[in-house]
Amino acid sequence: MTRKTLVALAATMTLALPAANAFAGINDMDVVVDGRAGTETRSIAVPMGDLNLASTHGVRVADSRITKAAKKVCGWMNGSIVPATPDYRACFGDALDGARADLDTLIKSQRQG
């Protein structure tokens, strides 16, 4: 292989691995948080299998995990003094709405069965 081919292959793998890793461990007890910032969509699988979603405490912990993941996929930086932009607020709101809908489904299934 030529050096250009190796560099191109390395760049391709660098871009592909984060997306592959985000979905590699997904199971039926994970909630996927999707955030669209500009033209880029990021996703994080948030594990819920260790929580008792039939309890109030478990639901609070799950919601905290989802909130942190939504901030991360939308580009929030902890300790930032820059005010949230309208794009960030829209991304964050949409990410929370989608993930909380999935969480509600998990909560119902745990409480019923």
C-alpha positions as CSV (number, residue, x, y, z in Angstrom):
1,M,0.0,0.0,0.0
2,T,1.1,3.5,-0.7
3,R,1.4,6.1,2.0
4,K,-1.6,8.0,0.6
5,T,-3.7,4.9,0.8
6,L,-2.7,4.3,4.4
7,V,-3.4,7.9,5.4
8,A,-6.8,7.7,3.7
9,L,-7.6,4.4,5.4
10,A,-6.6,5.8,8.8
11,A,-8.7,8.9,8.3
12,T,-11.7,6.8,7.3
13,M,-11.4,4.6,10.3
14,T,-11.0,7.6,12.6
15,L,-14.3,9.0,11.4
16,A,-16.1,5.6,11.4
17,L,-15.1,4.3,14.8
18,P,-17.0,6.8,17.0
19,A,-20.3,6.0,15.2
20,A,-19.7,2.3,15.4
21,N,-18.8,2.5,19.1
22,A,-21.9,4.4,19.8
23,F,-24.1,1.6,18.7
24,A,-21.9,-1.4,19.4
25,G,-23.2,-2.0,22.9
26,I,-26.9,-1.1,22.4
27,N,-29.4,-3.5,23.9
28,D,-33.0,-3.4,24.8
29,M,-32.3,-1.6,28.0
30,D,-30.4,1.3,26.5
31,V,-31.8,4.7,25.5
32,V,-30.3,6.3,22.5
33,V,-29.9,10.1,22.7
34,D,-29.7,11.8,19.3
35,G,-28.7,15.4,19.0
36,R,-28.5,17.4,15.8
37,A,-26.1,20.3,16.0
38,G,-26.0,22.1,12.6
39,T,-25.6,19.5,9.9
40,E,-24.1,16.9,12.3
41,T,-26.1,14.3,14.2
42,R,-24.5,12.7,17.2
43,S,-25.8,9.7,19.2
44,I,-25.0,8.2,22.6
45,A,-26.4,5.0,23.9
46,V,-27.2,5.5,27.6
47,P,-27.3,2.3,29.6
48,M,-30.4,1.7,31.8
49,G,-30.1,-2.0,32.5
50,D,-28.6,-1.4,36.0
51,L,-31.6,0.7,37.1
52,N,-34.9,-0.3,38.6
53,L,-37.2,1.9,36.5
54,A,-40.2,0.9,38.6
55,S,-38.8,3.1,41.4
56,T,-38.8,6.9,41.6
57,H,-35.1,6.9,42.4
58,G,-34.3,4.8,39.3
59,V,-36.3,7.1,37.1
60,R,-34.5,10.1,38.5
61,V,-31.1,8.6,37.8
62,A,-32.1,7.6,34.3
63,D,-33.3,11.1,33.6
64,S,-30.1,12.6,34.9
65,R,-28.1,10.3,32.6
66,I,-30.2,11.3,29.6
67,T,-29.8,15.0,30.4
68,K,-26.0,14.7,30.6
69,A,-26.0,12.7,27.3
70,A,-28.2,15.3,25.6
71,K,-25.8,18.1,26.7
72,K,-22.9,16.1,25.3
73,V,-24.4,15.3,21.9
74,C,-25.4,18.9,21.5
75,G,-22.0,20.3,22.2
76,W,-22.4,21.7,25.7
77,M,-19.1,22.3,27.5
78,N,-19.1,22.1,31.3
79,G,-17.8,25.3,32.9
80,S,-18.6,27.3,29.8
81,I,-19.5,30.9,30.3
82,V,-20.8,31.3,26.8
83,P,-24.6,31.5,26.8
84,A,-26.6,28.7,25.1
85,T,-27.4,29.5,21.5
86,P,-30.9,29.0,19.9
87,D,-29.4,26.1,18.0
88,Y,-28.1,24.4,21.2
89,R,-31.4,24.9,22.9
90,A,-33.3,23.4,20.0
91,C,-30.9,20.4,19.8
92,F,-31.1,19.9,23.5
93,G,-34.9,20.0,23.6
94,D,-35.3,17.6,20.7
95,A,-32.7,15.2,22.2
96,L,-34.5,15.2,25.5
97,D,-37.9,14.7,24.0
98,G,-36.8,11.7,21.9
99,A,-34.9,10.0,24.7
100,R,-37.6,10.6,27.3
101,A,-40.2,9.0,25.0
102,D,-37.9,5.9,24.8
103,L,-37.4,6.0,28.6
104,D,-41.2,6.1,29.2
105,T,-41.5,3.0,27.1
106,L,-38.8,1.2,29.2
107,I,-40.5,2.4,32.5
108,K,-43.9,1.1,31.4
109,S,-42.4,-2.3,30.4
110,Q,-40.6,-2.6,33.8
111,R,-43.6,-1.6,35.8
112,Q,-45.9,-4.1,33.9
113,G,-43.6,-7.0,33.9
